[in-house]
């Protein structure tokens, strides 16, 4: 409060939806914020539970109400699609809920596509595929009917990230070649295609609690 009252502005990238308060939103608005960003991650309650995300629909609804009441113009929600076990039914749930949020406050959904990272509980899980990810985004876009702004990360670049994350040191040569060739998507694909098949195993064969939950939802 003292910072805002001194006339300074505050820059915050994102906040937890379940920890917002009317006073915090008021102070953010007073400091110059017009948009508040929160994360949902999984695109449905089922997927958030499987991914061990603690944010519920009720948390996000409350966040939207606080943003609107504070006078901020927009709420942005980070989403991650393509996690193991996700289906079109989950996408349809997101559409229904996003339209509900959009009636409370102007809404922007930003999307990334799930990429398994080394030495994490989901190490070794596959990438959903560029075409499948594009089809799911198209389904969501159609369902939102222009009533909610959509800002997706291109799935093709998520695929490049997946290759970088899942391979061994040899992927460094592909990265070098791709950058030297111009750094376009096709340059990355051509460089990655020169590598041998990816046979690097996951970090271990022990299922984490998160991995067990994901297997249950499939």
matplotlib code that plots the C-alpha trace (Angstrom):
import matplotlib.pyplot as plt

x = [0.0, 2.8, 4.4, 1.1, 0.4, 3.8, 2.8, 4.9, 3.6, 3.9, 4.7, 3.4, 3.5, 0.8, -0.9, -2.6, -6.3, -7.0, -5.0, -6.6, -8.3, -10.4, -7.7, -4.9, -7.0, -7.8, -4.1, -3.1, -5.7, -4.5, -0.9, -1.9, -2.8, -5.5, -5.2, -4.7, -3.2, -3.8, -3.0, -5.5, -3.0, -5.2, -8.2, -10.8, -11.3, -10.4, -7.1, -6.2, -6.8, -4.6, -1.9, -2.1, -3.1, -5.0, -7.0, -10.7, -13.5, -14.7, -11.3, -11.3, -14.9, -14.0, -10.9, -13.0, -15.5, -12.6, -11.1, -14.4, -15.2, -11.8, -12.2, -9.5, -10.5, -9.4, -8.4, -5.9, -5.7, -2.8, -3.9, -1.9, -3.5, -2.3, -1.5, -1.7, -5.3, -6.8, -9.8, -12.2, -14.6, -12.0, -11.8, -15.6, -15.6, -13.1, -15.3, -18.3, -16.4, -14.6, -17.9, -19.1, -16.0, -16.4, -19.8, -18.1, -15.0, -13.3, -11.2, -8.1, -6.9, -3.2, -2.3, 0.8, 1.0, 2.2, 5.9, 7.4, 10.6, 13.6, 13.7, 10.1, 7.2, 6.0, 9.4, 9.0, 5.4, 4.7, 3.9, 0.3, 1.3, 1.2, -1.9, -3.8, -2.9, -4.0, -7.3, -8.0, -7.2, -9.6, -12.3, -11.9, -11.8, -15.0, -16.7, -15.8, -17.4, -15.2, -16.5, -13.2, -9.8, -7.5, -3.7, -2.1, 1.6, 2.0, 2.0, 4.8, 7.2, 6.0, 7.1, 10.6, 10.7, 9.7, 12.6, 15.0, 13.7, 13.5, 16.8, 20.4, 23.4, 23.3, 20.3, 22.8, 24.2, 20.7, 20.1, 23.3, 22.5, 18.9, 20.1, 22.8, 20.2, 18.0, 16.1, 12.8, 10.5, 11.5, 15.2, 14.6, 12.7, 15.4, 18.1, 16.1, 15.5, 19.2, 19.4, 19.2, 15.9, 15.4, 15.9, 16.9, 14.9, 12.9, 14.6, 13.4, 10.7, 9.1, 5.6, 5.2, 1.8, 1.2, 1.9, -0.4, -3.2, -2.7, -2.9, -6.2, -7.8, -6.8]
y = [0.0, 2.4, 1.9, 2.8, 5.7, 7.1, 7.4, 4.5, 1.8, -1.9, -4.5, -8.0, -10.8, -13.1, -13.9, -16.9, -16.8, -18.3, -15.6, -12.5, -10.0, -6.9, -4.8, -6.2, -5.7, -2.1, -1.4, -2.9, -0.8, 2.3, 1.5, 1.6, -2.0, -2.5, -6.3, -8.9, -12.3, -15.6, -19.2, -22.1, -24.5, -27.5, -26.7, -28.5, -29.4, -33.0, -32.1, -29.6, -32.3, -34.8, -32.2, -31.3, -27.7, -26.3, -23.7, -24.4, -22.9, -21.1, -19.5, -18.3, -17.0, -15.1, -13.7, -12.4, -10.8, -9.0, -7.8, -6.4, -4.8, -3.1, -1.3, -3.2, -3.8, -7.4, -10.7, -12.9, -16.6, -18.8, -22.3, -25.4, -27.9, -31.3, -32.9, -36.7, -37.9, -34.7, -35.0, -32.9, -33.1, -31.1, -28.5, -28.3, -27.7, -24.9, -23.3, -23.4, -21.9, -19.3, -18.0, -17.8, -15.9, -13.6, -12.4, -11.1, -9.4, -9.1, -12.3, -13.3, -16.9, -17.6, -21.1, -23.2, -26.9, -29.4, -30.3, -32.9, -31.8, -33.8, -34.9, -34.0, -36.3, -36.3, -36.9, -39.1, -38.4, -37.7, -34.5, -34.5, -33.6, -30.3, -31.1, -32.4, -29.3, -27.0, -29.0, -28.5, -24.8, -24.5, -26.3, -23.9, -20.9, -22.0, -22.6, -19.2, -17.5, -14.4, -13.6, -14.3, -13.3, -16.2, -15.9, -19.3, -20.2, -21.8, -25.6, -26.0, -24.1, -26.2, -29.3, -27.7, -27.2, -30.8, -32.0, -29.8, -30.9, -34.7, -35.3, -35.6, -33.3, -34.1, -31.8, -28.9, -29.6, -29.3, -26.1, -24.7, -25.7, -24.3, -20.9, -20.7, -21.5, -18.7, -20.0, -20.5, -23.4, -25.3, -24.8, -26.4, -29.3, -30.0, -29.8, -32.1, -34.6, -35.2, -36.5, -40.3, -41.6, -40.4, -43.4, -41.5, -43.0, -41.1, -40.2, -43.3, -46.0, -45.0, -43.5, -40.2, -39.4, -37.0, -39.7, -42.1, -39.5, -38.9, -42.6, -42.8, -40.1, -41.8]
z = [0.0, 0.9, -2.6, -4.3, -2.1, -2.9, -6.5, -7.8, -10.2, -9.6, -12.3, -11.7, -14.3, -12.7, -9.4, -7.9, -8.4, -5.0, -3.1, -4.5, -2.2, -2.9, -1.3, -3.5, -6.6, -5.6, -5.0, -8.4, -10.1, -8.3, -9.4, -13.0, -13.8, -16.4, -16.8, -14.1, -15.1, -13.3, -14.3, -14.7, -16.4, -17.0, -19.3, -17.1, -13.4, -14.2, -15.8, -13.0, -10.5, -12.5, -12.8, -9.1, -9.7, -6.8, -8.7, -9.0, -11.2, -8.1, -7.6, -11.1, -10.9, -7.7, -9.4, -12.3, -9.9, -8.1, -11.3, -12.5, -9.2, -8.9, -12.3, -14.1, -17.8, -18.4, -16.9, -18.6, -17.9, -18.7, -20.0, -20.9, -23.2, -24.4, -21.1, -21.0, -20.9, -22.2, -24.6, -26.6, -23.6, -21.6, -24.3, -24.4, -20.6, -21.1, -23.7, -21.4, -18.5, -20.5, -21.8, -18.2, -17.1, -20.1, -18.9, -15.8, -17.2, -20.5, -20.9, -22.7, -22.8, -23.5, -24.5, -24.4, -25.4, -22.9, -23.2, -20.9, -19.3, -18.1, -14.5, -13.8, -12.8, -16.4, -18.0, -21.1, -21.8, -25.5, -27.3, -28.5, -32.1, -34.0, -36.1, -33.0, -31.1, -33.9, -34.2, -30.5, -30.7, -33.7, -31.7, -28.8, -31.1, -32.8, -29.5, -28.1, -31.1, -30.8, -27.3, -25.6, -26.9, -27.7, -27.8, -28.4, -28.6, -32.1, -31.5, -34.0, -31.7, -28.7, -30.8, -31.2, -27.4, -26.9, -29.0, -27.2, -23.8, -24.5, -26.3, -25.1, -25.8, -29.5, -29.9, -29.4, -32.9, -34.4, -32.5, -33.9, -37.5, -37.2, -36.0, -38.6, -41.3, -40.2, -37.2, -39.1, -38.2, -41.3, -40.4, -37.0, -38.6, -41.1, -38.4, -36.1, -38.9, -39.2, -35.7, -34.9, -33.4, -29.9, -27.6, -24.5, -21.6, -19.0, -15.8, -14.0, -14.0, -10.7, -11.0, -9.1, -7.5, -10.4, -12.9, -11.2, -11.3, -15.0, -15.7, -13.8, -16.0, -19.2]

ax = plt.figure().add_subplot(projection="3d")
ax.plot(x, y, z, "-o")
ax.set_aspect("equal")
plt.show()
